[in-house]
């Protein structure tokens, strides 16, 4: 999808396949046949190894020496199971999220989406379950039918669903490389990569993947806002962002 205004152009469903540093900015080639473009600034929210994998530069803008290091950063997949139940079949827990610490349960978290909109009094409710997985984990490789049975079994085991509860609808969503992993020695690998990127004027990395920072979504949104301000001349340190209380201070 392509949207144009008098000053801006928005492209949806496009991915860059090559980024080359030029004298005055960046030259970008896209995967799906869109014309090549020249840009003054780039804000990157994807994985760092993917950025370095399509980067072309020389001299002070050469990121090739850091590709092998960026490739050593680790990520875990996210598996989301979403159910629709009758409210009478589900325990009415009031928390938005329940973090699960039972070694007998594979789920990481459970949420009751009905708590997000208390103004509506519906007969149905949505229950979501999160699973963190490595690509080789059994859970990640289950088919949708087996996943539906697994989640239902665990909801019943946690007494969050009645023993006879039957979902009215079910979907499974797989998000690859969703979460950065803090492993021993990761900072020694991450710091030189980020430092090299910082030395390239006009190139800003942000968000959970671009900063390799395990944060909540509102933290990532704030880093995006501050990244846009950096493009306009500000100098916010995005790694210090902790919340959304005040957009003017990175430490909030």
C-alpha positions, -999 to +999 in steps of 0.1 A: +000+000+000+013+035-009-001+067+005+011+102-006+005+136+007+020+170-004+051+164+017+053+127+027+050+093+013+040+062+033+047+027+020+031-003+036+041-039+030+075-028+017+109-041+031+143-027+022+167-052+006+197-028+005+207+004+022+238+023+010+253+053+027+257+082+004+274+116+008+241+134+018+221+105+032+210+070+022+201+052-009+175+024-003+163-004-026+130-022-018+120-058-022+087-056-039+095-036-070+090-001-056+114+025-071+146+031-053+147+061-031+171+086-015+165+096+022+181+120+046+174+098+077+166+062+086+149+051+118+153+013+121+130-007+144+140-042+131+167-067+143+202-054+143+216-084+124+190-078+096+201-041+093+238-050+091+229-078+066+216-053+040+240-024+048+264-011+023+290+014+034+326+023+033+351+043+054+335+054+087+301+040+076+313+004+071+293-019+094+306-052+078+331-058+106+302-060+131+280-084+112+294-116+129+290-100+163+254-089+157+246-124+145+255-137+179+227-118+196+199-142+206+161-139+204+132-161+216+100-167+196+066-157+210+036-180+206+001-164+213-029-186+218-063-167+218-096-182+229-132-170+229-153-185+258-186-179+273-180-158+304-197-183+326-171-209+316-141-188+327-130-178+362-135-141+365-099-130+373-096-093+375-059-090+367-050-079+332-021-103+332-012-133+353+025-143+352+028-181+356+056-196+377+043-232+379+070-255+364+041-278+354+026-252+331+043-242+298+025-208+295+043-177+305+013-154+310-025-154+307-047-124+301-084-118+303-091-093+274-126-086+288-108-065+315-096-041+289-131-028+282-153-030+313-180-007+297-193-036+277-212-064+293-209-093+268-217-130+272-184-139+256-148-131+267-114-134+252-085-152+269-050-150+257-020-171+266+017-164+259+045-189+254+082-181+249+099-207+228+131-215+211+127-226+175+135-262+185+110-264+213+082-289+211+056-263+218+067-240+189+064-269+165+030-282+175+002-278+149-028-255+157-050-284+168-025-296+193-019-260+205-056-255+212-057-287+233-025-277+252-038-242+261-072-255+271-056-282+293-034-256+310-063-232+316-082-260+333-052-271+353-049-235+366-086-234+374-091-205+350-115-224+329-142-249+339-135-286+333-162-286+306-154-252+290-153-254+252-139-224+232-162-208+207-132-197+186-094-202+187-064-187+169-027-192+172-001-165+162+036-172+159+060-143+162+096-152+153+125-136+172+101-115+193+122-110+224+159-101+229+176-125+253+199-112+280+226-139+281+260-138+298+283-115+278+256-100+256+266-064+265+301-070+252+286-080+219+259-054+217+279-023+227+303-022+198+275-027+173+254+002+187+285+024+190+293+018+153+257+026+143+258+058+164+288+070+144+267+072+112+248+105+110+211+101+102+209+064+112+189+058+143+179+024+158+149+022+181+123-001+196+127-035+213+147-050+184+167-020+173+180-013+208+181-050+218+162-040+249+135-062+266+109-035+274+072-031+273+054-018+243+048+016+257+086+019+262+092+010+226+066+036+214+083+062+234+117+054+219+101+058+185+087+093+194+121+104+207+139+089+177+117+112+155+127+141+177+163+132+173+159+134+135+146+169+140+177+179+160+171+166+196+196+144+214+177+119+234+195+088+247+170+061+237+186+034+259+176+053+290+139+053+282+119+036+310+083+047+306+056+070+292+050+094+321+067+123+303+078+123+267+103+151+276+125+130+299+142+098+289+144+086+325+106+087+332 
